[in-house]
């Protein structure tokens, strides 16, 4: 029987694996890392604004956050690509910013929970010491809030990693897109898609175990 007619062909698996690892996985990791950094920074800013800003600022920020959270990431990617492509040289940059801003809305809620978990006595002690408000946030509140939220933030980073295949809708050659391209050119999808899934598993599962250990350690 012709080996190419079977459901799995090791020659195709060997042919596609270097492209998946060197091209697709590199883009996937880059998007995850940069998107996570954007979400971590903007999420903290949004959390502080929603926690302490006056209503005139808080209200529109809250509306934007809820709007982003209630609309699908795929729609946001397509819309942003249509609107912003004349202003960006790279579609990947658009995808990274959309991914980061999308997850900003979730990480902001995590930060808010962490800020609320800081004991009232810490706020009162800072007030008694006449610490400036900025220093209270920087030296007292934020370090404790981040410590309390690290596991949840890590879980969202893993979720971001697993949602990078949505980049396929704007033709970014991340892991799944590379697998699809190989399948369309060689009429063999099984090996490419299966290996892409295994690469996602190999990267995300050990990370989830580390985050679980961190959560137990911080508990």
N, C-alpha and C positions, 0 to 999 in steps of 0.2 A: 504494500500500500504506500502511496506517496506520502512522505512525512508532512508535506505542506498542507495535506487535506485533513490532518488531525487537528484537534482543538488547541494543541500547544506545540510550538516549534521552537526548539532551543536556539536555532540559528537566528531567528528573528529576535528572540529575547536578548541574545548576546549583541545583536546589532543595535538595538534601540537603547540598551542600558547606558552606554556612555553619553548619549545625547540627553537622556533623562537626567542623569546625575550632573553633567557639566553645564548644560544649558538651562533646562527647566528647573531643576532643584536650586540652582544658584539664584535665579530670578525669584523663586518662591521664598527662599530664605531672606533675600534682600528686602522684598516687599514686607515680609513679616517683621523683620527687625526694625526697619524704618517706620512702618506703620505703628508698631508698638511704642516706639519712642514718641511719635506724634501724639498718640492716645494718652500715654502716661503724663506728658507735660500739659497738654490741653485739658485733659480730664481733671487734673488737679486745679488748674485755673478755673474751670467751669464750676467745680465743687465749691471752691472758696467764694466765687461770685454768688452762687445760689445760696450759700450759707450766710453771707454777711453783707451783700450789696443791697442798696435801697431798691424798693419795688420798681422804680422807673427803669432800672437796669436788669433786675432779676426777672421781671415778667417777660421781656422779649427773649432773654437767654433761655428761660424755661420753655417758651414756645418753640424755639429753634431745636432744642434738645429733644422735645417730644416729637416734633415733626420728623427728625432724622431717625429716631428710634422706631417710629411707626411706619416707615416706608422701607421697602426691600432694598438690600444692598445692590442687587442686580440693577434695579431701576436707577439708583443713584449713580452707579458706574456709567450706564448708558447715557444718562442725562448730562453728567459732568463731562463726559467725553465729547458729546455733541456741542456743548456750550464752550468748553475750555480748550479744545484742541487747537484753535487758532493762536492761543496764548502760551501753549506749552510745546516745547520741542519734542518731548517724550510722552508717549501714552502711558508708559510705566509710571512716570511722575504723577500723572493724574490718578492712576489706580492706587498708588501708595497714599496719596492725600485723602482720597475718598475712603479708603479702608481705615486710615488713621482717624479721620473725623467721625466716621460711623461708630467706631469703637470708643471714641472719646465719650460719647453719650452714656455708654455702659460703665466705663471706668470712673466717670464722674460720680455715678451713683455709689460705686464701691468706696470711693474716697469720702463721700458724704457720710456713709455708714461708719467709716473709720474715724472721721472727725467727731461724729456724735458719740463714739465709744470712748473718747478721751474723758476721763473723770472730771466732773465739775470742779473739784478741788484744784486741778491743774490750772484752770482758767482763773480761779479765785486767787491762787498763789501768784500768778503772773500779774494780776491787777494789784495785789498787795505790794508787790515789788516795783510797781510803777513801770513795768516794761512797756515800751512802745508797742502798738498793735502789730506792726510788721514783724518785730522781733518775737512777739508772742507766737505768731503763726510759724515763723521760721525755726525758732529754737525749741518751742514747747509742743505745739499742736501737730504740725506736719510730720515730724519724726515719729511720733507715737501713732499717728493715723496710718502712715505708710507701713509701719511694722505690723499693724493689725490687719492690713489689707493685702499684704504680699501674696498669699496663696490665691485669693480671688483674682487679683490682677494677673497672676501667672496663668490661671485657667482661661482668662479672656485672651491672653497672648496665644495660647494653644488653639483656641477657637478661631482666632484671626488666621493662624497658619493653615487651618483646615478649610477656611473660606477663600483662600487665594485662588482656587479653581474658578471662582466667579469672574476672574479676569478674562476668562475665555470670551466673554461677551463683547469685550473691546479689543480682542485679538492680541493680547499680551502673551508672549510665548513662555508662560510658566509651565509647571510640571505636566498638568493635564493637557494643555494645549500642544505641547511637544509630542505627547503620546498620541493625541488625535491626528496631528500632522503626519506622524509616522504611519498610523493606520490607514489614512486616506491615500498616502503615496504608495503603500505596499499592499493594500487590501488585507492587512492583518492587524486587527485591533486588540485581540485577546491578550497577547503578550505585553503590549505597550501599556494598556490600561491596567492590567493586573500588577505589573511592576510599579507603575505610578502609585497605585494604592498601597503596595507593600512599602514603598519609600516613605509615604505619609505615615504609615503605621510605625515604621522603624524610627522615625524622628519624633513623633508625638507621644508614643506610649512611654518611653523612658523618661521624657520630660514630665509627663503627668505623674509618674511615680515619685520623681524628685519633689514636685510641688506637694504631693500628698505627705511626704516625709517632712517637708518644711512646715506644712500646716500642723502636723502633730507636734513638732518641736516648739512652735510658737503658741500652741494652745495652753 
